[in-house]
């Protein structure tokens, strides 16, 4: 379901991580997933 999500910022599949804490995959690439997660982490602090 996440791989075919056309509204990734509205339905935040980038927040899905593996059970072991790894990032797993992301339709638009791991680099973008890392960036989105880092931006969100900054907004939380």
N, CA, C and O of each residue as an XYZ file, in Angstrom:
180
protein
N       0.825     -1.198      0.000
C       0.000      0.000      0.000
C       0.863      1.252      0.000
O       0.571      2.208     -0.718
N       1.905      1.253      0.787
C       2.749      2.449      0.840
C       3.462      2.710     -0.484
O       3.655      3.865     -0.863
N       3.847      1.669     -1.178
C       4.569      1.848     -2.439
C       3.714      2.488     -3.516
O       4.245      3.094     -4.446
N       2.404      2.363     -3.405
C       1.534      2.956     -4.422
C       0.823      4.204     -3.909
O      -0.150      4.648     -4.519
N       1.280      4.769     -2.815
C       0.669      5.945     -2.214
C       1.018      7.196     -3.016
O       2.165      7.642     -2.977
N       0.049      7.781     -3.751
C       0.324      8.976     -4.539
C       0.330     10.252     -3.705
O       0.758     11.299     -4.192
N      -0.130     10.188     -2.475
C      -0.217     11.368     -1.609
C       0.669     11.178     -0.383
O       0.190     11.191      0.751
N       1.947     11.003     -0.621
C       2.867     10.614      0.448
C       2.954     11.617      1.589
O       3.169     11.211      2.730
N       2.798     12.894      1.330
C       2.889     13.857      2.419
C       1.583     13.969      3.189
O       1.581     14.384      4.348
N       0.474     13.604      2.560
C      -0.827     13.634      3.226
C      -1.025     12.357      4.038
O      -1.501     12.397      5.173
N      -0.657     11.235      3.447
C      -0.698      9.936      4.123
C       0.760      9.524      4.304
O       1.359      8.954      3.392
N       1.330      9.807      5.463
C       2.779      9.752      5.654
C       3.390      8.356      5.760
O       3.758      7.921      6.852
N       3.498      7.667      4.652
C       4.129      6.345      4.648
C       5.615      6.420      4.992
O       6.206      5.411      5.377
N       6.226      7.593      4.859
C       7.647      7.709      5.178
C       7.911      7.470      6.663
O       9.060      7.278      7.060
N       6.875      7.480      7.477
C       7.049      7.235      8.912
C       7.118      5.751      9.261
O       7.408      5.398     10.404
N       6.858      4.893      8.304
C       6.915      3.451      8.543
C       8.380      3.025      8.571
O       9.125      3.252      7.618
N       8.778      2.409      9.672
C      10.144      1.898      9.794
C      10.083      0.410     10.120
O       9.050     -0.102     10.553
N      11.182     -0.262      9.910
C      11.250     -1.701     10.174
C      11.243     -1.966     11.672
O      11.538     -1.081     12.475
N      10.908     -3.174     12.027
C      10.878     -3.572     13.437
C      12.241     -3.380     14.100
O      12.318     -3.069     15.289
N      13.319     -3.568     13.329
C      14.662     -3.420     13.891
C      15.146     -1.970     13.892
O      16.288     -1.699     14.262
N      14.282     -1.037     13.480
C      14.636      0.380     13.470
C      15.187      0.868     12.146
O      15.386      2.069     11.962
N      15.438     -0.054     11.213
C      15.931      0.334      9.896
C      14.854      1.055      9.094
O      13.665      0.938      9.389
N      15.271      1.784      8.100
C      14.326      2.558      7.308
C      13.543      1.725      6.315
O      12.451      2.126      5.912
N      14.063      0.588      5.910
C      13.366     -0.218      4.909
C      13.377      0.498      3.569
O      14.344      1.188      3.245
N      12.327      0.345      2.794
C      12.254      0.990      1.492
C      11.350      2.206      1.506
O      10.684      2.497      2.500
N      11.341      2.907      0.390
C      10.469      4.068      0.217
C      10.355      4.325     -1.275
O      11.360      4.325     -1.985
N       9.166      4.540     -1.742
C       8.912      4.700     -3.173
C       9.793      5.769     -3.812
O      10.244      5.604     -4.945
N      10.040      6.854     -3.100
C      10.799      7.969     -3.658
C      12.249      7.975     -3.198
O      12.938      8.986     -3.332
N      12.716      6.858     -2.659
C      14.122      6.713     -2.291
C      14.394      6.941     -0.809
O      13.735      7.741     -0.145
N      15.370      6.224     -0.327
C      15.743      6.297      1.084
C      16.243      7.694      1.448
O      15.973      8.174      2.549
N      16.961      8.346      0.552
C      17.471      9.700      0.829
C      16.323     10.647      1.152
O      16.409     11.419      2.107
N      15.258     10.596      0.375
C      14.110     11.467      0.625
C      13.422     11.091      1.940
O      12.982     11.965      2.687
N      13.333      9.794      2.217
C      12.728      9.339      3.470
C      13.529      9.863      4.658
O      12.954     10.364      5.624
N      14.847      9.750      4.588
C      15.707     10.266      5.655
C      15.512     11.765      5.840
O      15.446     12.250      6.969
N      15.420     12.496      4.739
C      15.232     13.945      4.798
C      13.905     14.307      5.449
O      13.856     15.180      6.314
N      12.831     13.645      5.041
C      11.515     13.920      5.620
C      11.496     13.631      7.117
O      10.967     14.423      7.897
N      12.067     12.506      7.518
C      12.102     12.159      8.939
C      12.939     13.158      9.737
O      12.571     13.523     10.854
N      14.053     13.597      9.174
C      14.906     14.573      9.856
C      14.188     15.913      9.998
O      14.272     16.550     11.049
N      13.484     16.347      8.951
C      12.735     17.605      9.018
C      11.647     17.530     10.079
O      11.440     18.485     10.828
N      10.960     16.412     10.145
C       9.916     16.251     11.155
C      10.511     16.228     12.558
O       9.925     16.783     13.487
N      11.657     15.600     12.720
C      12.301     15.544     14.034
C      12.679     16.948     14.502
O      12.564     17.258     15.688
N      13.125     17.791     13.587
C      13.470     19.172     13.935
C      12.238     19.956     14.369
O      12.321     20.793     15.268
N      11.103     19.694     13.742
C       9.872     20.409     14.076
C       9.301     19.983     15.418
O       8.518     20.719     16.018
N       9.680     18.815     15.891
C       9.164     18.304     17.158
C       9.907     18.929     18.332
O       9.333     19.118     19.405
N      11.153     19.241     18.135
C      11.988     19.762     19.238
C      11.626     21.160     19.607
O      12.231     21.737     20.510
